[in-house]
Amino acid sequence: MKNFDIIKDIDGLRTIYRYCATAEDFQVANPMVSATQARLALETMVKTVYRLKGWQIGERASLLSLTTDERLTAFIDSEDLMKRIHYVRKIGNNAAHASDGFVGRRESFFAVLNLYYIIGSILLAWQVIDTLPDFDKELIPQSPQPSNLAVVPQTEQASSATTQTADTAAKAVKESSDAQPTTVDAQPVVNDLSEAETRKLYIDLLLHEADWKVSEHKGEIIPRQAGIEIEVQGMPNESGVGYADYVLFDADGTPLAVVEAKRTSVDATVGRHQAKLYADCLATRYTCSRPVIYYTNGFETHLIDNNRHSISLPPFSVIVQNRLLIM
């Protein structure tokens, strides 16, 4: 029994099921394979939505262009679900193209969990399934059989393969359902990840995309890495000590930027004051220019530059000491 067995016997969804089931099977044993399969399942499901809605799919349309199209975002109608869609897309890209081993069990689990609620929410909208049980991580196998691995299309063939599979899936859905949903009712994600753990997964991914390696140990200061839970002396509190969520260190070990993370359900600007305090204290301690300040909830990211201007920018794009860092 697997979580994705809810779609195992649905006509027209067999290939999507294979991608999903393989992602679940290999989540522990091979996170890279798991993330790649999750992305294939996502791309196929997104293209199925396009076919069902009668939207054209360009011959060279990428998953990025499909998932940022205003029609799809309006149909999904959930900032949280769109964030999860982009997580699966990005982690799948990392697994397919990166060689640094960034995709570990933690990331692959979050991708599989998100995929389950993405697929489930969409199929509920078309009444292909009646209910969506809570995801049960105890069903994830610890050592799957190699024969369970789905066939992975070559990169140059993947787009046409997922389009063909989407054609088959959409045809089957149309034949079995008369539903014409205008939006998706995003299902709440049930899991035992804390809000802080979930937020960290999103922010770590943003940092990785900007070529920042995130330290594995709290309080560790390594040049050219993003340290986590960095102790900051001189804070205006009873102990005089605070802990910055992330500090990005230059090659000489001086802090370039501070990243303050706040709950994903909270406006990112709530972290602004705290981040400024950390940056001012770090500048004093290291006798350096005040680090650039980011405050984010993992979805919205804001910047305060050294002229004290608050700017809303794409995640982790900033000019520091006359050089552009894409973070």
DRENDO-1510 file (C-alpha; in Angstrom, 1 decimal, always signed):
<recs>
REC; n; res; u; v; w
REC; 1; MET; +0.0; +0.0; +0.0 .
REC; 2; LYS; +1.3; +3.4; -1.0 .
REC; 3; ASN; -0.1; +6.9; -0.5 .
REC; 4; PHE; -0.5; +7.4; -4.3 .
REC; 5; ASP; -2.5; +4.2; -4.6 .
REC; 6; ILE; -5.6; +6.5; -4.5 .
REC; 7; ILE; -5.0; +6.9; -8.3 .
REC; 8; LYS; -3.5; +3.5; -9.1 .
REC; 9; ASP; -6.6; +2.1; -10.8 .
REC; 10; ILE; -7.9; +5.3; -12.5 .
REC; 11; ASP; -8.1; +4.9; -16.3 .
REC; 12; GLY; -5.7; +7.2; -18.1 .
REC; 13; LEU; -3.6; +8.0; -15.0 .
REC; 14; ARG; -1.4; +5.0; -15.0 .
REC; 15; THR; +1.8; +6.8; -16.1 .
REC; 16; ILE; +1.2; +9.7; -13.7 .
REC; 17; TYR; +0.7; +7.0; -11.0 .
REC; 18; ARG; +4.0; +5.4; -11.9 .
REC; 19; TYR; +5.9; +8.7; -11.6 .
REC; 20; CYS; +4.2; +9.4; -8.3 .
REC; 21; ALA; +4.7; +5.9; -6.9 .
REC; 22; THR; +8.4; +5.8; -7.9 .
REC; 23; ALA; +8.9; +9.2; -6.2 .
REC; 24; GLU; +7.4; +7.7; -3.0 .
REC; 25; ASP; +9.2; +4.4; -3.3 .
REC; 26; PHE; +12.7; +6.0; -3.6 .
REC; 27; GLN; +12.1; +8.9; -1.3 .
REC; 28; VAL; +14.4; +7.3; +1.4 .
REC; 29; ALA; +16.6; +5.1; -0.8 .
REC; 30; ASN; +17.5; +7.6; -3.5 .
REC; 31; PRO; +16.2; +11.1; -3.0 .
REC; 32; MET; +17.6; +12.3; -6.3 .
REC; 33; VAL; +15.6; +9.8; -8.2 .
REC; 34; SER; +12.5; +10.6; -6.1 .
REC; 35; ALA; +12.7; +14.3; -6.8 .
REC; 36; THR; +13.2; +13.8; -10.5 .
REC; 37; GLN; +10.1; +11.5; -10.6 .
REC; 38; ALA; +8.1; +14.0; -8.6 .
REC; 39; ARG; +8.9; +16.7; -11.1 .
REC; 40; LEU; +7.8; +14.5; -14.0 .
REC; 41; ALA; +4.5; +13.8; -12.3 .
REC; 42; LEU; +4.0; +17.5; -11.6 .
REC; 43; GLU; +4.8; +18.5; -15.2 .
REC; 44; THR; +2.4; +15.8; -16.5 .
REC; 45; MET; -0.4; +16.9; -14.1 .
REC; 46; VAL; +0.0; +20.6; -15.0 .
REC; 47; LYS; -0.2; +19.8; -18.7 .
REC; 48; THR; -3.3; +17.7; -18.0 .
REC; 49; VAL; -4.9; +20.8; -16.5 .
REC; 50; TYR; -4.0; +22.7; -19.6 .
REC; 51; ARG; -5.6; +20.1; -21.8 .
REC; 52; LEU; -8.7; +20.0; -19.6 .
REC; 53; LYS; -9.1; +23.7; -19.7 .
REC; 54; GLY; -8.5; +23.9; -23.4 .
REC; 55; TRP; -5.3; +26.0; -23.1 .
REC; 56; GLN; -2.6; +25.7; -25.7 .
REC; 57; ILE; +0.8; +24.3; -24.7 .
REC; 58; GLY; +3.6; +25.8; -26.8 .
REC; 59; GLU; +5.9; +23.4; -28.4 .
REC; 60; ARG; +8.8; +24.6; -26.3 .
REC; 61; ALA; +6.9; +25.5; -23.2 .
REC; 62; SER; +8.8; +24.9; -20.0 .
REC; 63; LEU; +7.3; +23.9; -16.7 .
REC; 64; LEU; +8.4; +27.3; -15.4 .
REC; 65; SER; +6.4; +29.1; -18.0 .
REC; 66; LEU; +3.4; +26.8; -17.5 .
REC; 67; THR; +3.3; +27.2; -13.8 .
REC; 68; THR; +3.8; +31.0; -13.9 .
REC; 69; ASP; +1.0; +31.6; -16.4 .
REC; 70; GLU; -1.7; +33.8; -15.0 .
REC; 71; ARG; -4.4; +31.4; -16.1 .
REC; 72; LEU; -2.9; +28.6; -14.0 .
REC; 73; THR; -2.3; +30.7; -11.0 .
REC; 74; ALA; -5.8; +32.0; -11.1 .
REC; 75; PHE; -7.2; +28.5; -11.4 .
REC; 76; ILE; -5.1; +27.1; -8.5 .
REC; 77; ASP; -6.2; +30.1; -6.5 .
REC; 78; SER; -4.0; +29.3; -3.6 .
REC; 79; GLU; -0.7; +31.0; -2.8 .
REC; 80; ASP; +0.3; +28.1; -0.6 .
REC; 81; LEU; -0.4; +25.5; -3.2 .
REC; 82; MET; +1.5; +27.5; -5.9 .
REC; 83; LYS; +4.4; +27.7; -3.5 .
REC; 84; ARG; +4.3; +23.9; -3.1 .
REC; 85; ILE; +4.1; +23.5; -6.9 .
REC; 86; HIS; +7.3; +25.6; -7.4 .
REC; 87; TYR; +9.1; +23.6; -4.6 .
REC; 88; VAL; +8.5; +20.3; -6.5 .
REC; 89; ARG; +9.6; +22.0; -9.7 .
REC; 90; LYS; +12.8; +23.4; -8.3 .
REC; 91; ILE; +13.8; +20.4; -6.3 .
REC; 92; GLY; +13.3; +18.3; -9.4 .
REC; 93; ASN; +15.4; +20.6; -11.4 .
REC; 94; ASN; +18.2; +20.4; -8.8 .
REC; 95; ALA; +18.1; +16.6; -8.9 .
REC; 96; ALA; +18.2; +16.5; -12.7 .
REC; 97; HIS; +20.9; +19.0; -13.2 .
REC; 98; ALA; +22.9; +19.5; -10.0 .
REC; 99; SER; +25.8; +17.3; -9.0 .
REC; 100; ASP; +26.4; +18.6; -5.4 .
REC; 101; GLY; +24.0; +16.3; -3.7 .
REC; 102; PHE; +21.7; +19.1; -2.4 .
REC; 103; VAL; +18.6; +16.9; -2.6 .
REC; 104; GLY; +18.6; +14.8; +0.5 .
REC; 105; ARG; +15.9; +12.8; +2.3 .
REC; 106; ARG; +14.5; +15.9; +3.9 .
REC; 107; GLU; +14.0; +17.7; +0.6 .
REC; 108; SER; +12.7; +14.6; -1.2 .
REC; 109; PHE; +10.1; +13.9; +1.5 .
REC; 110; PHE; +8.9; +17.5; +1.3 .
REC; 111; ALA; +8.6; +17.2; -2.5 .
REC; 112; VAL; +6.6; +13.9; -2.3 .
REC; 113; LEU; +4.4; +15.3; +0.4 .
REC; 114; ASN; +3.7; +18.4; -1.6 .
REC; 115; LEU; +3.1; +16.4; -4.8 .
REC; 116; TYR; +0.5; +14.3; -3.0 .
REC; 117; TYR; -1.6; +17.3; -2.1 .
REC; 118; ILE; -1.1; +19.0; -5.5 .
REC; 119; ILE; -2.3; +15.9; -7.4 .
REC; 120; GLY; -5.0; +15.3; -4.9 .
REC; 121; SER; -6.4; +18.8; -4.9 .
REC; 122; ILE; -6.5; +18.9; -8.7 .
REC; 123; LEU; -8.2; +15.5; -9.1 .
REC; 124; LEU; -10.8; +16.5; -6.4 .
REC; 125; ALA; -11.6; +19.5; -8.5 .
REC; 126; TRP; -12.5; +17.3; -11.4 .
REC; 127; GLN; -14.3; +14.8; -9.1 .
REC; 128; VAL; -11.9; +12.1; -10.3 .
REC; 129; ILE; -11.5; +11.1; -6.6 .
REC; 130; ASP; -14.1; +11.6; -3.9 .
REC; 131; THR; -11.8; +12.1; -0.9 .
REC; 132; LEU; -8.1; +12.7; -0.2 .
REC; 133; PRO; -6.8; +10.8; +2.8 .
REC; 134; ASP; -4.1; +12.4; +5.0 .
REC; 135; PHE; -0.6; +11.6; +3.8 .
REC; 136; ASP; +0.8; +8.8; +5.8 .
REC; 137; LYS; +4.6; +8.9; +5.9 .
REC; 138; GLU; +4.7; +5.4; +7.5 .
REC; 139; LEU; +3.7; +4.0; +4.1 .
REC; 140; ILE; +7.0; +5.2; +2.5 .
REC; 141; PRO; +9.2; +2.1; +2.0 .
REC; 142; GLN; +12.7; +2.2; +3.4 .
REC; 143; SER; +14.2; -0.1; +0.7 .
REC; 144; PRO; +12.1; -0.3; -2.5 .
REC; 145; GLN; +12.7; -3.0; -5.1 .
REC; 146; PRO; +14.8; -1.7; -8.1 .
REC; 147; SER; +12.1; -3.1; -10.4 .
REC; 148; ASN; +9.8; -0.3; -9.0 .
REC; 149; LEU; +11.7; +2.4; -10.9 .
REC; 150; ALA; +9.7; +4.0; -13.6 .
REC; 151; VAL; +11.2; +4.7; -17.0 .
REC; 152; VAL; +12.7; +8.2; -17.0 .
REC; 153; PRO; +12.5; +9.9; -20.4 .
REC; 154; GLN; +15.7; +11.4; -21.7 .
REC; 155; THR; +15.8; +15.2; -21.2 .
REC; 156; GLU; +15.2; +16.0; -24.8 .
REC; 157; GLN; +12.2; +13.6; -24.9 .
REC; 158; ALA; +10.7; +14.4; -21.5 .
REC; 159; SER; +8.6; +17.3; -22.7 .
REC; 160; SER; +6.9; +15.4; -25.5 .
REC; 161; ALA; +6.5; +12.4; -23.3 .
REC; 162; THR; +4.7; +14.3; -20.6 .
REC; 163; THR; +2.6; +16.1; -23.2 .
REC; 164; GLN; +1.5; +12.8; -24.7 .
REC; 165; THR; +0.7; +11.4; -21.2 .
REC; 166; ALA; -1.3; +14.5; -20.4 .
REC; 167; ASP; -3.3; +14.0; -23.6 .
REC; 168; THR; -4.2; +10.5; -22.5 .
REC; 169; ALA; -5.0; +11.6; -18.9 .
REC; 170; ALA; -7.2; +14.5; -20.0 .
REC; 171; LYS; -9.2; +12.4; -22.4 .
REC; 172; ALA; -9.8; +9.8; -19.6 .
REC; 173; VAL; -10.9; +12.5; -17.1 .
REC; 174; LYS; -13.3; +14.1; -19.7 .
REC; 175; GLU; -14.9; +10.7; -20.3 .
REC; 176; SER; -15.4; +10.0; -16.6 .
REC; 177; SER; -16.3; +13.4; -15.3 .
REC; 178; ASP; -18.6; +16.2; -16.3 .
REC; 179; ALA; -17.1; +18.6; -13.8 .
REC; 180; GLN; -16.0; +22.0; -15.1 .
REC; 181; PRO; -14.1; +23.5; -12.1 .
REC; 182; THR; -13.3; +27.2; -12.2 .
REC; 183; THR; -10.8; +27.0; -9.3 .
REC; 184; VAL; -9.1; +24.3; -7.2 .
REC; 185; ASP; -10.0; +23.9; -3.6 .
REC; 186; ALA; -6.5; +23.5; -2.2 .
REC; 187; GLN; -6.5; +20.7; +0.5 .
REC; 188; PRO; -4.7; +21.5; +3.8 .
REC; 189; VAL; -1.4; +19.7; +4.1 .
REC; 190; VAL; -1.4; +17.3; +7.1 .
REC; 191; ASN; +2.1; +16.3; +8.3 .
REC; 192; ASP; +4.3; +16.4; +11.3 .
REC; 193; LEU; +6.8; +19.0; +10.0 .
REC; 194; SER; +6.8; +22.1; +12.2 .
REC; 195; GLU; +6.1; +25.5; +10.7 .
REC; 196; ALA; +9.8; +26.4; +11.3 .
REC; 197; GLU; +11.0; +23.2; +9.5 .
REC; 198; THR; +8.7; +23.9; +6.5 .
REC; 199; ARG; +9.9; +27.5; +6.3 .
REC; 200; LYS; +13.5; +26.4; +6.4 .
REC; 201; LEU; +13.0; +24.1; +3.5 .
REC; 202; TYR; +11.8; +26.9; +1.4 .
REC; 203; ILE; +14.5; +29.3; +2.4 .
REC; 204; ASP; +17.3; +26.8; +2.1 .
REC; 205; LEU; +16.1; +26.1; -1.5 .
REC; 206; LEU; +16.2; +29.8; -2.3 .
REC; 207; LEU; +19.8; +30.1; -0.9 .
REC; 208; HIS; +20.9; +27.0; -2.8 .
REC; 209; GLU; +19.5; +28.4; -6.1 .
REC; 210; ALA; +21.8; +31.4; -5.5 .
REC; 211; ASP; +24.8; +29.2; -5.0 .
REC; 212; TRP; +25.0; +29.5; -1.2 .
REC; 213; LYS; +25.7; +26.4; +0.7 .
REC; 214; VAL; +23.9; +26.3; +4.0 .
REC; 215; SER; +25.9; +25.1; +7.0 .
REC; 216; GLU; +24.6; +21.9; +8.6 .
REC; 217; HIS; +25.4; +22.9; +12.2 .
REC; 218; LYS; +24.0; +25.8; +14.2 .
REC; 219; GLY; +26.4; +28.6; +15.0 .
REC; 220; GLU; +29.0; +27.4; +12.5 .
REC; 221; ILE; +30.8; +30.2; +10.7 .
REC; 222; ILE; +32.4; +29.1; +7.4 .
REC; 223; PRO; +33.6; +31.6; +4.8 .
REC; 224; ARG; +31.4; +31.8; +1.7 .
REC; 225; GLN; +28.6; +29.8; +3.4 .
REC; 226; ALA; +25.3; +30.7; +4.9 .
REC; 227; GLY; +25.5; +30.1; +8.7 .
REC; 228; ILE; +22.4; +29.2; +10.7 .
REC; 229; GLU; +21.4; +30.3; +14.2 .
REC; 230; ILE; +24.4; +32.6; +14.4 .
REC; 231; GLU; +25.0; +34.1; +17.9 .
REC; 232; VAL; +24.8; +37.9; +17.9 .
REC; 233; GLN; +26.2; +39.8; +20.9 .
REC; 234; GLY; +25.0; +43.3; +21.9 .
REC; 235; MET; +21.2; +42.7; +21.4 .
REC; 236; PRO; +18.9; +45.0; +23.4 .
REC; 237; ASN; +17.5; +42.3; +25.6 .
REC; 238; GLU; +18.1; +40.9; +29.1 .
REC; 239; SER; +20.8; +38.5; +28.0 .
REC; 240; GLY; +22.4; +40.8; +25.4 .
REC; 241; VAL; +22.4; +37.8; +23.0 .
REC; 242; GLY; +20.3; +36.9; +20.0 .
REC; 243; TYR; +20.5; +34.3; +17.2 .
REC; 244; ALA; +20.1; +35.3; +13.6 .
REC; 245; ASP; +18.3; +32.8; +11.4 .
REC; 246; TYR; +20.9; +33.0; +8.6 .
REC; 247; VAL; +24.1; +35.1; +8.1 .
REC; 248; LEU; +25.8; +35.0; +4.7 .
REC; 249; PHE; +29.6; +35.2; +5.2 .
REC; 250; ASP; +32.2; +36.5; +2.7 .
REC; 251; ALA; +35.5; +34.8; +1.9 .
REC; 252; ASP; +37.2; +36.5; +4.8 .
REC; 253; GLY; +34.6; +35.5; +7.3 .
REC; 254; THR; +32.9; +38.9; +7.6 .
REC; 255; PRO; +29.1; +39.0; +7.3 .
REC; 256; LEU; +27.6; +40.2; +4.0 .
REC; 257; ALA; +24.0; +39.7; +4.7 .
REC; 258; VAL; +21.5; +38.8; +7.4 .
REC; 259; VAL; +18.4; +36.8; +6.6 .
REC; 260; GLU; +15.6; +36.8; +9.2 .
REC; 261; ALA; +12.9; +34.2; +8.7 .
REC; 262; LYS; +9.3; +34.7; +9.8 .
REC; 263; ARG; +6.3; +32.4; +9.7 .
REC; 264; THR; +5.0; +31.7; +6.2 .
REC; 265; SER; +1.6; +32.8; +7.4 .
REC; 266; VAL; +2.9; +36.1; +8.6 .
REC; 267; ASP; +3.7; +39.2; +6.5 .
REC; 268; ALA; +7.4; +39.1; +5.8 .
REC; 269; THR; +7.8; +42.7; +7.0 .
REC; 270; VAL; +7.2; +41.5; +10.6 .
REC; 271; GLY; +10.9; +40.4; +10.6 .
REC; 272; ARG; +12.2; +43.8; +9.6 .
REC; 273; HIS; +13.0; +45.3; +13.0 .
REC; 274; GLN; +14.7; +42.1; +14.3 .
REC; 275; ALA; +16.8; +41.8; +11.2 .
REC; 276; LYS; +18.0; +45.4; +11.5 .
REC; 277; LEU; +19.1; +44.8; +15.1 .
REC; 278; TYR; +21.1; +41.8; +14.1 .
REC; 279; ALA; +22.8; +43.6; +11.3 .
REC; 280; ASP; +23.7; +46.6; +13.4 .
REC; 281; CYS; +25.2; +44.3; +16.1 .
REC; 282; LEU; +27.2; +42.3; +13.6 .
REC; 283; ALA; +28.6; +45.5; +12.0 .
REC; 284; THR; +29.8; +46.5; +15.4 .
REC; 285; ARG; +31.3; +43.1; +16.3 .
REC; 286; TYR; +33.1; +42.7; +13.0 .
REC; 287; THR; +34.0; +46.4; +12.5 .
REC; 288; CYS; +32.5; +46.2; +9.0 .
REC; 289; SER; +29.8; +47.8; +6.9 .
REC; 290; ARG; +26.4; +46.9; +8.1 .
REC; 291; PRO; +25.3; +43.7; +6.4 .
REC; 292; VAL; +22.5; +43.9; +3.9 .
REC; 293; ILE; +19.3; +42.8; +5.5 .
REC; 294; TYR; +16.8; +40.4; +4.2 .
REC; 295; TYR; +13.5; +39.5; +5.9 .
REC; 296; THR; +11.4; +36.7; +4.4 .
REC; 297; ASN; +8.7; +34.2; +5.1 .
REC; 298; GLY; +10.0; +31.8; +2.5 .
REC; 299; PHE; +7.7; +33.2; -0.2 .
REC; 300; GLU; +8.0; +37.0; +0.0 .
REC; 301; THR; +11.5; +38.4; +0.4 .
REC; 302; HIS; +12.4; +42.0; +1.2 .
REC; 303; LEU; +15.7; +43.9; +1.3 .
REC; 304; ILE; +17.0; +46.8; +3.3 .
REC; 305; ASP; +20.1; +48.2; +1.7 .
REC; 306; ASN; +22.8; +50.2; +3.4 .
REC; 307; ASN; +21.0; +53.4; +2.6 .
REC; 308; ARG; +18.2; +52.2; +4.9 .
REC; 309; HIS; +15.8; +51.8; +2.0 .
REC; 310; SER; +13.3; +49.0; +2.2 .
REC; 311; ILE; +12.9; +47.4; -1.2 .
REC; 312; SER; +10.8; +44.4; -2.4 .
REC; 313; LEU; +12.9; +42.4; -4.8 .
REC; 314; PRO; +12.9; +38.9; -6.3 .
REC; 315; PRO; +14.3; +36.5; -3.7 .
REC; 316; PHE; +17.9; +37.2; -2.7 .
REC; 317; SER; +18.9; +39.7; -5.4 .
REC; 318; VAL; +21.1; +42.3; -3.9 .
REC; 319; ILE; +24.1; +44.6; -4.6 .
REC; 320; VAL; +26.7; +44.3; -1.8 .
REC; 321; GLN; +29.9; +46.3; -1.9 .
REC; 322; ASN; +29.6; +47.1; -5.6 .
REC; 323; ARG; +29.2; +43.5; -6.7 .
REC; 324; LEU; +26.0; +41.8; -7.6 .
REC; 325; LEU; +25.1; +38.8; -5.5 .
REC; 326; ILE; +22.2; +36.7; -6.7 .
REC; 327; MET; +21.1; +34.9; -3.5 .
</recs>
